[in-house]
Every structure is written in structure tokens, then in C-alpha cells.
Amino acid sequence: MKIFVAGGTGAIGRPLIAELLAKGHALVALTRSREKAQALVEQGMEPAIADVFDTDAVKAVVSRAQPEVVIEQLTALPKTYTRESMRAAAALNNRIRLEGGANVLAAAQAAGVRRYLRQSVAFYANPGPGLADEETPLAFSASPAVAASAREITELEHRLLGNPNMEGIVLRYGFFYGPGTWFNPDGDVARQVRQQQFPIIGNGKGVWSWLHIEDAAIGTVAAAERGNPGIYLIANDQPLAVREWLPAFAQWLNASPPLQVSVEDALKMDGDADSVYYGTQMRGVSNAKAKRELDFQPRQLEWIVDTAVLEA
């Protein structure tokens, strides 16, 4: 298939492009930079040079490419995972997803693209017992920033899935780990864990669903090739509470055990309730649909395998 990729230089973009090329797909990748365009050519792709905020330019490059499928992975996330850096990046990240994404979607529709995939996240399922699935409502009553993100995600998803002229597929990814992510030995969260700056909050019962960055690419390609329109939760088989995965992550890094702080102290330190949501309320997700329909077979979480902490 001929596939147009918007957002091919981020953490998931690099392994995604490698997986698509390995499967023999013809790729056109969007970039703003002529220097990066040359690098794309050297990797075996056709570059499309345009600013994602330039409606006419995006429409022109998608029309010229005439792809069968568009994969949108637009984000603007910082290299550091801190309250300050995430807040500083929020405005651009929101704009690139809402405005930039709208431009790519409109260009795809104008060009008659039959299938469109976009990135979403699995973090914001409404808290409750058991694992969330694709039908579980999002956490609109969580902390202010989490609730705002849930509303934004809903808008983005409805914008695509409500389009009657296109096969829309939403991929709600779990927390990325692996090369180029925050949760890698050279990543920012690993640095914080080594410095005991990433504590267990309260009861540590917030459940995180994980996804190796290369498995994210594999799942995305499977969805592009044979997925049904709708939402897929793309995560591994090991949703784990913070009190389980964080000590194991520290042990894997040869770091000291994480500190434990009360909810009250966490609120004083962070100044908002988002960290409390992630640490105590977040709900894990089920990947059953992706395994059933996409034959998705994610790897085990690396530091759990290495430390065997759950068997101890």
C-alpha cells in the first residue's frame, strides 16, 4: 500500500517507518525541513515538505501523494517528563494535535483517502474495577488536566470516527517504554527514579498499561493492513499498579527503592491532582480486541521479566 505518515520523526515514528518499510509499503513522510527530507530519501521514503499548520500546503502534498492510507502520529512532547516541562509543551502539543491533525484529516478526505489511523492514549479510562475496554467511558470527572485531556481525546476521536467517507481507526496506546522514550535506562523517568524523584503516591494502586515502542509500531501496521474501523487499545498483557512496577523498575536500573509519599504531600509538591490520578486512580486496559482482530502479540514488560519481582 501507499501510506502517508504525518509525525514520522518522534519516538514511535522511527520504528513505525522501519516496520512499514520492512513490510514493503511505499511511504510518503511529512516534514517541514528540507534537511530532514533528504534523510527521508536516504531511508527509502518519498518526502512531503509542508508545515502542518499550513492548510493549503498540507492539502497539496497529500493530494500529490495520493495515498491509500494516512497514519497520523502528530505530537510535540518534551524530552523530560516533569510537571513543568509537560505544562510548557501543552499548548503546542494541543495545537499540533487539534489544528495540525485537522489539516491532515481534511487533506486526506479531499484526496479520497480510504483509511485513516490516528494516535490516541489509553491513560484516561474512567476509574473503576477491572480492566477498561474500548467501550469504557473516559475520565471526564478526574483531575482538571486529566479531564481536559479526556475531552480533547474525545473530540479528536469523534472527528475521525464520525467521518462517513473514511475508514477511521483510533489507536489508544499504553505508556511507551523502550528506546527513545522516558521509560528507558537513558530516559528522563529513569533519571528521576535514580534520584528518588519519582515516588509511590498513597496506596500506589493506580494501574499503568505498558507498550514497548516497537510493539506500538507492529500494532499500528497491523491495524493499517487489516484493522476494522473503530477504536483499538494497544497495550501489553501486564497492566500493573505503581506499587508493583515502580520498585521493579528501580531494581532493574540498580537504583534505590522509590520513596513513598502521602496523597497530601504529593499535592503539596506538585500543586495539582494529576500525579495523584496517575498514582492512585488510573485504570488498566484490556488488549483483548487487538489480540483477537490484529493478532497482536506484545512482549512482556522488560524490567518485570528481568527482575522477576512479581514472582518473589
C-alpha positions in Angstrom: 0.0 0.0 0.0 1.0 3.6 -0.4 0.9 5.2 3.0 1.3 8.8 4.1 2.8 9.3 7.5 2.4 12.5 9.5 4.6 12.6 12.5 7.4 10.2 11.5 10.3 11.6 13.5 9.1 11.0 17.0 9.6 8.1 19.4 7.0 5.9 17.6 7.6 7.4 14.2 11.1 5.9 13.7 10.2 2.3 14.5 6.9 2.7 12.7 8.6 3.7 9.5 11.1 0.9 9.8 8.2 -1.6 10.2 6.3 -0.2 7.3 9.3 -0.4 5.0 10.1 -3.9 6.2 6.5 -4.9 5.2 7.1 -3.5 1.7 4.8 -0.5 1.8 5.5 2.6 -0.2 5.9 5.6 2.1 5.5 9.3 1.9 6.5 11.1 5.1 5.6 14.7 6.1 8.4 17.0 7.2 8.9 20.8 7.5 12.6 20.6 6.8 14.5 20.2 3.5 17.4 18.7 5.5 15.1 16.1 7.0 13.6 15.5 3.6 17.0 14.3 2.3 17.3 11.9 5.3 13.9 10.5 4.4 15.0 9.9 0.8 18.1 8.0 2.1 15.8 5.8 4.2 13.8 4.9 1.1 10.8 7.2 1.5 9.3 10.0 -0.6 9.4 13.3 1.4 6.5 15.7 1.6 7.6 19.1 2.7 4.9 21.2 4.4 4.1 23.0 7.7 1.3 21.0 9.3 -0.3 24.3 10.3 -0.5 25.4 6.6 -3.8 24.1 5.4 -3.2 24.6 1.7 0.3 23.2 1.8 -0.8 20.1 3.6 -3.7 19.6 1.2 -1.3 19.9 -1.7 1.2 17.3 -0.5 -1.4 14.8 0.4 -3.1 15.3 -3.0 0.2 14.9 -4.8 1.0 11.7 -2.8 -2.4 10.0 -3.5 -2.0 7.6 -0.6 -4.4 4.7 0.2 -3.8 5.1 3.9 -2.8 8.0 6.2 -1.2 7.4 9.6 -1.2 10.5 11.9 1.2 10.4 14.8 1.4 14.2 15.5 2.7 15.2 18.9 5.0 17.7 20.4 6.1 16.1 23.7 9.2 17.2 25.7 12.2 15.1 26.4 11.7 15.5 30.1 8.7 14.1 31.9 8.1 16.7 34.6 5.1 18.8 35.6 6.9 22.0 34.4 8.0 20.5 31.0 4.7 19.0 30.3 2.9 22.2 31.1 5.3 24.2 28.9 4.7 21.8 26.0 0.9 21.5 26.4 -0.1 24.5 24.2 2.0 23.4 21.2 1.1 19.7 21.7 -2.6 20.6 21.8 -2.3 22.8 18.8 -0.4 20.3 16.7 -3.0 17.6 17.5 -6.1 19.7 17.1 -5.2 22.1 14.4 -2.4 20.2 12.6 -4.4 17.0 12.8 -7.5 18.7 11.4 -5.5 19.9 8.4 -4.1 16.4 7.7 -7.6 14.8 8.1 -9.2 17.4 5.8 -6.4 16.9 3.2 -6.9 13.1 3.4 -10.6 13.5 2.8 -10.1 15.8 -0.1 -7.7 13.4 -1.7 -10.1 10.5 -1.3 -8.0 8.5 1.2 -10.0 5.4 2.2 -8.3 4.6 5.6 -7.0 6.9 8.3 -5.3 6.0 11.6 -4.6 8.4 14.4 -2.7 8.2 17.7 -4.6 8.3 20.9 -3.9 7.2 24.5 -5.2 4.6 26.9 -4.4 6.5 30.1 -7.8 8.2 30.6 -10.4 5.4 31.1 -12.9 6.2 33.8 -11.6 4.7 37.1 -13.3 1.6 38.3 -12.8 -2.1 38.9 -11.2 -4.4 36.4 -9.7 -3.5 33.1 -11.2 -1.0 30.8 -12.1 -1.8 27.2 -12.8 0.2 24.1 -16.4 0.9 25.3 -15.4 2.3 28.7 -16.1 6.0 29.1 -13.2 8.3 29.6 -12.4 10.1 32.9 -14.3 13.3 32.5 -14.5 13.8 36.2 -10.8 13.3 37.1 -8.3 16.0 38.0 -8.7 19.2 35.8 -5.8 18.5 33.4 -6.7 14.8 33.0 -10.4 15.7 32.4 -9.3 18.3 29.9 -7.2 15.7 28.1 -10.1 13.2 28.1 -12.3 15.8 26.4 -9.7 16.7 23.8 -9.1 13.0 23.1 -12.9 12.5 22.7 -13.0 15.4 20.2 -10.2 14.1 18.2 -11.6 10.6 18.1 -15.1 11.7 17.2 -13.8 13.9 14.5 -12.3 10.9 12.7 -14.8 8.2 13.6 -17.8 10.4 12.7 -16.5 10.8 9.2 -18.7 8.7 6.9 -16.4 8.9 4.0 -13.4 7.2 5.6 -12.4 4.1 7.5 -11.3 5.7 10.7 -9.1 3.8 13.2 -8.1 5.2 16.6 -5.2 3.6 18.4 -5.2 4.1 22.1 -1.6 3.3 23.1 -0.4 2.4 26.6 2.6 4.0 28.2 5.5 3.8 25.8 8.8 2.3 27.0 11.9 1.3 25.2 14.4 3.2 23.0 13.7 6.9 22.7 11.1 7.0 25.5 11.0 8.4 29.0 10.9 4.8 30.4 14.3 3.6 29.1 17.6 3.4 31.0 18.7 6.6 29.3 15.2 8.3 29.6 14.1 11.0 31.9 11.9 8.9 34.2 14.9 6.6 34.7 16.9 9.6 35.7 14.2 10.7 38.2 14.0 7.2 39.6 17.7 7.1 40.2 17.5 10.4 42.1 14.4 9.2 44.0 12.3 11.9 42.5 9.5 9.6 41.2 7.7 8.3 44.4 4.9 5.9 45.0 1.9 8.1 45.9 -0.5 7.0 48.6 -1.6 3.4 48.1 0.1 3.1 44.7 -3.0 1.4 43.3 -3.0 3.4 40.0 -2.7 0.7 37.2 -0.5 1.5 34.3 -0.8 -0.3 30.9 2.5 -0.6 29.1 3.6 -0.9 25.5 7.1 -1.3 24.0 7.7 1.3 21.3 8.4 -1.4 18.7 5.2 -3.2 19.6 3.4 0.0 19.1 4.8 0.1 15.6 3.9 -3.5 14.9 0.3 -3.0 16.2 -0.1 0.1 14.1 1.0 -1.6 10.9 -1.4 -4.5 11.6 -4.2 -2.0 12.1 -3.3 -0.2 8.8 -3.3 -3.5 6.9 -6.4 -5.3 8.3 -8.0 -3.4 11.2 -11.7 -2.7 11.3 -12.9 0.9 11.7 -13.2 1.9 15.3 -11.0 2.0 18.5 -8.2 -0.3 19.5 -6.5 -0.4 22.8 -2.9 -1.2 22.1 -1.0 -2.3 25.2 0.8 -5.4 26.6 -0.6 -8.2 28.8 0.8 -6.8 32.1 -1.2 -3.9 33.5 0.5 -3.2 36.8 -0.1 -1.0 39.8 2.5 1.7 40.5 3.4 -0.2 43.8 4.3 -3.2 41.6 6.0 -1.7 38.5 7.9 1.2 40.1 10.0 -0.8 42.6 10.8 -3.3 39.8 11.8 -0.5 37.5 14.2 0.9 40.2 15.7 -2.5 40.8 16.2 -3.0 37.1 18.1 0.3 37.0 20.2 -0.7 40.0 18.6 2.3 41.8 17.5 2.7 45.4 13.9 1.8 46.1 11.4 4.6 45.3 10.2 6.8 48.1 6.6 6.7 49.3 4.6 9.8 49.9 1.1 10.6 51.1 -1.5 12.0 48.8 -1.4 15.2 50.8 2.3 15.6 50.4 2.1 14.8 46.7 -0.5 17.6 46.3 1.8 20.0 48.1 4.8 19.0 45.9 3.0 19.1 42.5 0.4 21.7 43.1 -2.2 19.7 41.2 -4.0 16.4 41.4 -2.8 14.9 38.2 0.0 12.9 39.8 -2.5 11.6 42.3 -4.7 10.3 39.5 -1.8 8.5 37.8 -0.5 7.1 41.1 -3.7 6.0 42.8 -6.7 6.0 40.4 -5.6 5.2 36.8 -7.2 2.1 35.4 -5.5 -0.5 33.3 -6.8 -1.6 29.9 -7.6 -4.8 28.1 -5.9 -5.6 24.8 -8.3 -8.4 24.0 -9.7 -6.8 20.9 -6.3 -6.1 19.4 -5.1 -9.6 20.1 -8.3 -11.0 18.6 -8.6 -8.9 15.5 -5.0 -7.9 14.8 -3.2 -11.0 16.1 -1.3 -8.5 18.3 1.3 -10.4 20.4 3.1 -7.8 22.7 6.3 -8.7 24.6 6.5 -8.9 28.3 7.5 -5.8 30.3 11.3 -5.9 30.2 12.0 -5.0 33.8 9.4 -7.4 35.2 10.9 -10.2 33.2 14.5 -9.3 34.3 13.8 -8.8 38.0 11.0 -11.5 38.3 9.7 -9.1 41.0 6.1 -10.4 40.8 7.2 -14.0 41.5 9.3 -13.0 44.5 
